[in-house]
């Protein structure tokens, strides 16, 4: 069954059967994909190829990092959904509460809670199996450690809390990514994390 697509000189070739792969010059770092995989993986990451070709699993660092504009758009999408939720809550308040000052006060309090909700949501979502919030998933990027692995909840909380420092002064911690080869913002450096692209091609 021909199901393996390989990347040669930056271009996908195939599909090939597993027997056909034996005749090709497959290296441990050759990118390979088969049905059911979300992204290309290096050959040594696939158990059946390690067994057939005698490769050893090698922990490798990601090579493709999310750009500033991708990260900004992902954050904007997350805030959009949170603000939609806020508007729905405010509408319910205006429907069921008659006192004008209480309406205004409650609406202001909930508005101030939006960044808190974003902090809690991001901390949980980025430590989940998807490693991403809705915004990041739509932008095809995810958060991981320096090898792209899933974060534990403590590291995710630290990273999102450190975003406070990235905003002061004048968002300079975010602009730091333009001076970093791995496009890490200050909070990524502090938490030893990376934001990487989900897909090679």
Secondary structure, DSSP 4 states (H G I P E B T S, - for coil): ---EEEEETTEEEEEE-HHHHHTS---TT-EEE-TT-SS-EEGGGSHHHHHHHT----------B--HHHHHHHHHHHHHHHHHHHHHHHHHHHHH---HHHHHHHHHHHHHTHHHHHHHHHHHHTTSTT-S-HHHHHTTEEEEETTSPPPPHHHHHHHHHHHHHHTTTTTHHHHGGGG-TT---HHHHHHTEEEEES---
